[in-house]
């Protein structure tokens, strides 16, 4: 890692950790002092299942119908595990077909979210849960909400691995980890970044795929 080794923050589940490294990082939307590494949660089945189970245990999904899970930031494996959890017999939020669609949007060159004609029926008229890696500034999730509305769907909530907010655009955010797990965490616009004001150089550019050292 750019400045330090990965630190593991434990949860009550033995196979679920928050992996972080401290430094000075930039995304398309903000600067932050932590890089949150979620590659294992997105790629390793046991950890993806653990994330899904934790999201279910932390939530009140039973009050909402969920027809579709919209996966952002490469969270399709987690999305499939979450759909599996939510269609088990003890959940009441299954739709008439007793199944849940798991979809991911296409990104245009202008960073707009697009659904092809064959995917639109999985969004239009459906109750959609948005699944993201993290919710800090909320820019990506808000864009997803706009896309769901444009294609005729109804957002019913947001789920994420890490979030600094409990709501986004008026919708509840259910996360596995929050600022209580990283008490000094911040994410802010670049012109407000305290590390920039201190003259500290960026360590890396980060996005949902990982990091690139500078």
Secondary structure, DSSP 8 states (H G I E B T S, - for coil): --SS--EEEE-SSTT-EEEEEEEEEE-SS-EEEEEEE-HHHHH-HHHHHHHHHHHHHH--GGGS---EEEE-TT-HHHHHHHHHHHTSTT-----TTS--EEEE-EE-TTS-EE--HHHHTTTTT-EEEEEEEEESS-HHHHHHHHHHHHTT-EEEEEEEEEES-SEETTEEEEEEEETTTSTT--EE-GGG-HHHHTT----EEEETTEEEE-
